[in-house]
Amino acid sequence: MHKLTKITPYIRKEIWRKYKQKMRVTKWKDKEEYYEELAIFYRVHYNTIRKIILRWRNWDFTVHKSTTRANLWHRFKSLIKAEHKLLKKLKRESEIVRYEKTMAGELVHIDVHKQKNIKWEKPNKKKYWAWVIDDATRITYVEVLSNKRARTLADFVRRAYKWFHLKWITIKKLLSDNWLEFTTHHKDSRHLHSFEVMLWKLNVVHKYTRIRRPQTNGKIERFWKIINDNFFFRHTFNSNKDFNMRFMDWLAYYNQKRPHWWLNKLTPMQKLEILLEQNLVCI
């Protein structure tokens, strides 16, 4: 604590010295009035000055915490609130059930993130990443888009559907959050939404995450963390072109060479080959 902070031990000693000098002149008269003068000068309560003066005999100029009923009740309520928050968190964690689909294409996850700006280069327009991850194999399709409008993402899903189809995977269900680029807040108007219409044309069932529950779409959140840890923090970029080239190389490494712990240390492509041999691929 800085010695010049308001009502610190240093200032408390100063208050005592001023009070003592004043009382020597007035011969210890009008103490209560001088308490009020000191309280106005230091902008504190009258009782604070009185307590400082009374504690000088023990040479106690430390800051004492208040023990009034109101303060104790406030602390008690804060403890109850913290306990309630902790119990709520534990309940949420106990409800989380990790799942993994057995067939490739049975469920894919989609999400959009804003691309970070490249140092020394200021793009005129914002850029966004959009990716689709297969739940069973973790094979990922990524594109950089100029915006995140529903029509743009609808075209992106159409291209992703074709890309997965070339790998003998047919998407049956798609899981997304509830933002307006993926759906509408009213069920009656979903047939007018570009993204919803595209999924209907592709015969893909649209599933939605629970509101304020990112754990429901945990695999896509984990992918975002992997990008930050293994790509952003290990590379520097000179331009957007350099960034795109490096990222496409890293994405090829992710799909073909990087082993996954939850896939028994297999790569996504190795997992897909095993599922193809076992005919566990949606067609």
N, C-alpha and C positions, 0 to 999 in steps of 0.2 A: 504494500500500500504506500502510495506517495505521501511524503510528510506534509505536503501542503493541501491534501485532500480535505474537504469540509468535515469538521468535527473529528479529526483524527487525534491520537494521543498527543501529538505536537501542539495542536490548536487547543486541546483541553488544558494543557499546562499553561498556555498563553492566557486562557480565560481565567485560570486560577491566579496568575501573577497580576493581571489587571484588577481583579476583585480585591486581592490583598492590598495593593497600592491604594486603591480607592478607600478601603476601610481604615487604613492608617490615617488618611487625611480627615475623614469624617468621624473617626474614633468609633467605628463599628455601629454607625447609625444608618437607618434607611436601607437595610440590606435588601428587602423585598423590592424596592424601587430599582435598585441597581441590577437585580436579577432580570427585571423587565428590560432595562436598557441593553444589557448584554444579549438577551434573547433577540431583540430587534436588530442589534448590530450584526450578529452572526446568523440571523434568519433561521432560528431554531425555536422550539417550544420552551416556554418558561420552565417546565419541569426538568428539561434536559440540563439547563444551567444550574438548577438547584441540586441535581444529583451529582454533577461534576464538582460543585463546591463541597458537598457533604462527604465525598470520597477522598478528599485530599489527605485526611489523617492517616489513611492506609497507603497513601501515595499510589492510589489506583486511578490511572488516567486511561485505562483501556476501554474499548468499545464493548458495552454490555448488550447482549441481545435481549429484546423485549420478551417478557413472559406474561403478558396480559392475556386475559381470556380470549379476546378477539384474535390475537395472534396465534395462540395455541389452537383455537378452533380452525383457523385458516390452514395451519400446518396439518392438522388432522384430516381436513377435507382433501388436501393435496395428496396425502398418503393413501386415502381411500380411492382417489382418482387414479393414482399410479398403480395400485393393486388391481383395480378394475381393468385398466389398460393391459396389464401383464396377463391377467387371466383370459382376456379376449384374444390376445396374441397366441397364447398357448392352445386355446380352443381352435383357432384357425389352423395352427400347425398340425394339430392332431387330426383335423378333417382332411388335410392334403393327402391324396392317394395318388401315387405315381403310377402311370399307365403307359403302355407301349403296344401299339397295334402289331398284329402278327402278319398282316398282308400289306405289301407295298401299294400305295395309292388308296388305301382304305380311308386315310385322313391326312390332309396336309395343312400346314399352318402358314399364315400370311401376315405380313406386317410392313410398315413403312417408317423410315427414319430420315431425318434431315441430314444431308452430308455435311461434314465439318468443312469449314473454309480452309483453303490451302494458304500457308504462310507466303507472304510477298505477292499473293495474287488474289484479287478481289473479283469474284465472278459477278457478272451483271445480273444474273438471275439465280434464284435458289435451285438447288439440286437435291433430289431425294433418292434414297435407296429403297427398293422394293424387293422383297425376297419371299420365296415359297419353299418350305422345308417339308419333306416327306417324313411322317412320324415313324415309320418302321425302319427306314434305311438312313435317315438324316441327309439324303441327297438334297442339295440346295440349288435353286435357280435364282439368280440376282440380276437386276438391271438398275441403271441410274436413270431416273426420270426427271423431266423438267418441272413437273408439278405433281400434286397428289390428288387431283380431281378424280371423281368417280369414273368418268369416261376414260381417262388415261389409265387408271388401274384396271378397267375392264379390258382394254387392249393388252395390257401386261399379262393378265390372267389367261387370255386366249393364247398368247405366245408361250407362256409357261406350260399350259396344257399340251400344246404341240411338242414342246421340248421333252416333257415327261413321257409322252406317247412314243417318241423315238427311242426311248429307253425301255419300252415294253411295259410302261406303267400308265394306267388309266385312273385319273383322279375321280374318286366317288364322293368324298366329302371335303369341305374346306372350313377351317376354323379361323375366325377373325374377331377383332374387338368390335365395339359398338360405335366407332366414330363414323361421321357422316360420309366419309369416302367409301365406306364399305356397306352401309345400310342407312335406313331412315329410322327416325324415332317412332314413327307410326306404321304399324303393320299394313294398314290399308293402302299406303302409297308405295310399298316396296316394288310393285309391278312397274312403276315408273322410274325406278332408280337404275342407272346404267350398269352398275356393277352387279346388281341382283339379276337384271335381265340377261347379262352375259352368262352368269352361272346357270340360269334356267336353260339357255340355249345349249350349253355344254353338258346339260344333265348332271350337274354337280349340286349336291345338297349343301346348303349354307348353314353352318352352326356358329353360335355366338358365345363369347366368353361372358362370365358373370361380371357385372359392373364393379369396378374397383377391386378386381381380383386378377392381377397379372399372373398368379400362379397357374391359372387355367391354361394360359398360353406359355407355359414355362420353357418349352423347348426353343421357341423363337427368342425369348428373352436371354436364354443361355447362349444362343448363337451370337447375339449382339455383344455379350460380355466377352466371348471368344475373339471377336473381331477387335475389340478394344485392347485386349491383353496381348494377342499374338500378331496383330497387324499395325494398329496405330502407334503403339508404344515402342515398336521396334523399327519403324521406317520413317524416313523424312522424304518429303515430296517437293519437287521444284515447280510443278505445274499440274493442272488437272489431267493433262495427257499422261504425264508420268504416273500420277495417282491411279488412273484407270488401268494402265498396263500392269502396274504392280499388283493391283487388286485382283485382276483377272487371273494372274499367275497364282496368287495366293488361293483363290477360289478353286482352281484346278487341283492344287495341292490338298485343299480341304476335302474335296470330293473323292480323290483317288489315292492319296498317300497318308493322310493324317488319321491315325487310329483313334477310336472313340472308346472311352472307358465303359459306357453303357451298352456298347455293341460288342462286349467281350474282346476289346482291343482290335476290332476289325475296322477297316475303312468303309465308308458308305458304299463304294462300288463292290467291295468284297461281300458285304451284307446283301446287296442286290443280287449278286450272282448266286448266293446260297438260296435266296428266296425263289429265284427263277428255276433252280434245279428242283425245288420242293413244290413248285406250282403255287406259291403263295403270293401271287401278283394279281391285282385286279385287272381284268380285261374287259 
